[in-house]
Amino acid sequence: MSSKKSEKASQVRISITHVNSELSFECPLTPDEIRAAVTAALSASTPLILTDVRGHEVIVPADKIGYVEIGQPTERRVGFGAN
C-alpha cells in the first residue's frame, strides 16, 4: 500500500560527524530542493532544517554534516520471484 506522499518523497540520509549512526528519513521535497537547502546551509554556516513526510523537523548544524545522500525510495517487491 502506498500513499501519494511517499510516491513523491525523496529518501534522505545525513551523516553527522562524530556520531556512528546516520539520520534516514523521507522528505516531501524534490532532490533539487533538498540539494539547494543543503548548499544554502553549508555556505551560510546555518543549521540545515528539513521536514519529513510526517511533519517532523530535522535540524542539523551545518558544521556537523558529514555527507548528505539524496535519492528516490525504491518500490518494495513482495512475493516469490521478486528480483
Sequence and secondary structure as in RCSB ss.txt:
>XXXX:A:sequence
MSSKKSEKASQVRISITHVNSELSFECPLTPDEIRAAVTAALSASTPLILTDVRGHEVIVPADKIGYVEIGQPTE
RRVGFGAN
>XXXX:A:secstr
   HHHHH EEEEEEETT SSEEEEEESS HHHHHHHHHHHHHHT  EEEE TTS EEEE GGGEEEEEEE    
   STT  
